[in-house]
């Protein structure tokens, strides 16, 4: 518990500072794209997270690694202001909180754009039409102007989807339906 409070105390001010910088220079969307690219890389590479968090690795080496990552991102490189921000995190020995800072920035950006995040778990990949159907359903439920989907595949669902928006869960999976049937049979 104490670690998560400490982490939150580190993450929020940096995410807010990044948002302030983005708004000041009309770069909120661009920073959002940069943040999404960085988050993907961090989530796919536990070794990178460990290396950035290591007190043994020199700050100059961490900056060089971040610069190299920037040049390898799909599309454009990271914006120079984003690279400067990452360097500040390295200099202040806060780079180990990068993933949390990025996630918090994305949450601030969603709030700014009146967008909700819906976590969608399905048995198989959804088609574009199904993605749009889920977005429409979430908009209807939440009243949000935009919906961002975070999709995951779980073959154990058998069929259907589970949609989670905040603390609200809509379980229309076959596994969930079977579980509810089993509970109702046990209750009788």
matplotlib code that plots the C-alpha trace (Angstrom):
import matplotlib.pyplot as plt

x = [0.0, 2.8, 4.6, 1.5, 0.9, 4.5, 4.2, 1.0, 2.7, 5.4, 3.3, 0.6, 2.7, 4.8, 1.8, 0.2, 3.4, 3.5, -0.2, 0.5, 3.4, 1.3, -1.5, 0.8, 2.2, -1.1, 0.5, -1.9, -2.8, 0.8, 2.0, -0.9, 0.4, 4.0, 2.7, 0.8, 4.0, 6.1, 3.6, 3.4, 7.2, 7.4, 4.7, 6.3, 9.8, 10.2, 14.0, 13.7, 11.6, 14.2, 17.0, 15.4, 14.6, 18.1, 20.2, 23.3, 22.8, 24.2, 21.8, 23.7, 23.1, 19.4, 19.1, 20.9, 18.5, 15.5, 16.8, 17.3, 13.8, 12.5, 14.2, 12.7, 9.0, 6.6, 5.8, 7.4, 10.0, 9.1, 8.5, 11.6, 9.6, 8.7, 12.4, 13.3, 10.6, 12.0, 15.5, 14.1, 12.7, 16.1, 18.0, 15.6, 15.8, 12.1, 12.3, 11.3, 7.8, 7.6, 4.9, 2.7, 3.3, 2.3, -0.8, -1.8, -1.2, -3.5, -6.1, -5.8, -6.1, -9.2, -10.7, -9.8, -11.4, -14.4, -13.4, -13.9, -11.7, -13.5, -11.6, -13.0, -12.2, -13.4, -12.8, -11.6, -10.5, -13.3, -14.1, -14.2, -18.0, -18.0, -15.5, -17.9, -20.9, -19.0, -18.1, -21.7, -23.0, -20.4, -21.4, -25.0, -24.3, -21.8, -22.9, -19.3, -18.5, -15.7, -14.7, -11.2, -11.0, -8.4, -9.0, -7.7, -8.3, -9.3, -10.2, -11.7, -14.7, -15.9, -17.9, -19.2, -17.5, -16.9, -16.8, -15.4, -15.8, -14.5, -16.2, -19.1, -18.8, -21.1, -20.5, -22.2, -19.7, -20.8, -18.8, -20.6, -24.0, -23.2, -22.0, -25.2, -27.3, -25.3, -25.9, -29.7, -29.9, -28.0, -30.4, -33.5]
y = [0.0, 2.4, 1.8, 2.5, 5.8, 6.8, 5.9, 7.9, 10.8, 10.6, 9.9, 12.5, 15.7, 14.6, 13.6, 16.9, 18.7, 16.8, 17.8, 21.4, 21.4, 19.7, 22.2, 25.2, 24.1, 22.6, 19.1, 17.1, 14.7, 14.4, 13.6, 11.1, 9.3, 9.4, 8.1, 5.2, 4.2, 4.3, 2.4, -0.4, -0.7, -0.7, -3.4, -5.6, -5.4, -6.2, -6.0, -2.3, -1.5, -3.2, -1.4, 2.0, 1.4, 0.2, 2.5, 0.8, 2.0, 5.5, 8.4, 9.0, 5.4, 5.6, 8.8, 7.1, 4.1, 6.4, 8.3, 5.0, 3.9, 7.3, 6.7, 3.2, 4.1, 3.6, 6.8, 9.9, 10.0, 11.2, 15.0, 16.8, 18.1, 14.5, 13.5, 16.5, 15.4, 11.8, 13.2, 15.2, 12.0, 10.4, 13.3, 13.3, 9.6, 9.2, 7.3, 4.1, 5.7, 6.3, 3.7, 5.1, 8.7, 7.8, 6.0, 9.0, 11.3, 9.2, 9.3, 13.1, 13.3, 11.1, 13.4, 16.5, 14.9, 13.5, 10.0, 6.9, 3.8, 0.5, -2.7, -5.3, -9.0, -11.4, -15.0, -14.0, -10.8, -8.5, -7.1, -3.3, -3.5, -5.2, -2.6, 0.1, -1.7, -1.9, 1.8, 2.7, 0.6, 2.2, 5.7, 4.9, 3.6, 6.4, 9.4, 9.9, 11.7, 9.3, 5.8, 4.3, 0.5, -1.6, -5.1, -8.4, -12.0, -14.8, -18.0, -19.3, -17.0, -19.4, -16.6, -13.1, -10.2, -8.7, -4.9, -3.0, 0.7, 2.0, -0.2, -1.2, -4.6, -5.9, -9.7, -11.1, -13.9, -17.5, -18.4, -15.7, -16.9, -20.5, -19.4, -17.5, -20.5, -22.7, -20.2, -20.1, -23.9, -24.1, -21.6, -23.7]
z = [0.0, 1.0, -2.3, -4.4, -2.5, -3.1, -6.7, -7.1, -5.5, -8.1, -11.1, -10.9, -10.7, -13.7, -15.7, -14.9, -15.9, -19.2, -19.8, -19.0, -21.5, -24.1, -23.7, -23.7, -27.1, -28.5, -28.5, -26.4, -29.3, -30.4, -26.8, -26.6, -29.7, -28.3, -24.9, -26.6, -28.5, -25.4, -23.4, -26.0, -26.0, -22.2, -21.9, -24.5, -22.9, -19.2, -19.8, -20.9, -17.8, -15.6, -17.3, -17.0, -13.3, -12.5, -10.3, -11.8, -15.3, -15.9, -16.7, -20.0, -21.0, -20.2, -22.2, -25.2, -24.9, -24.9, -27.9, -29.7, -28.9, -30.2, -33.6, -33.9, -33.2, -36.0, -37.9, -36.5, -33.8, -30.4, -30.3, -29.0, -26.0, -25.1, -25.4, -23.1, -20.6, -20.6, -20.0, -17.0, -15.6, -16.0, -14.4, -11.4, -11.1, -11.8, -15.0, -13.2, -12.9, -16.7, -17.3, -14.6, -15.7, -19.3, -18.1, -16.0, -18.9, -21.0, -18.3, -18.2, -22.0, -22.0, -19.3, -21.4, -24.5, -22.6, -23.6, -21.6, -21.7, -22.2, -21.6, -23.9, -23.6, -26.2, -27.2, -30.7, -32.4, -33.1, -36.5, -37.2, -37.2, -33.8, -32.5, -33.6, -32.0, -28.7, -29.0, -29.6, -26.7, -24.3, -25.6, -24.9, -21.4, -20.3, -22.3, -23.3, -26.6, -27.5, -26.5, -26.5, -26.6, -24.9, -26.4, -25.1, -26.2, -23.8, -25.5, -22.2, -22.7, -25.4, -27.1, -26.5, -24.8, -21.4, -21.4, -18.4, -18.1, -14.8, -12.1, -14.4, -16.0, -18.8, -19.1, -22.3, -22.6, -23.0, -20.0, -17.9, -19.1, -18.2, -14.8, -14.2, -15.3, -12.9, -10.0, -10.7, -10.8, -7.5, -6.0, -6.7]

ax = plt.figure().add_subplot(projection="3d")
ax.plot(x, y, z, "-o")
ax.set_aspect("equal")
plt.show()
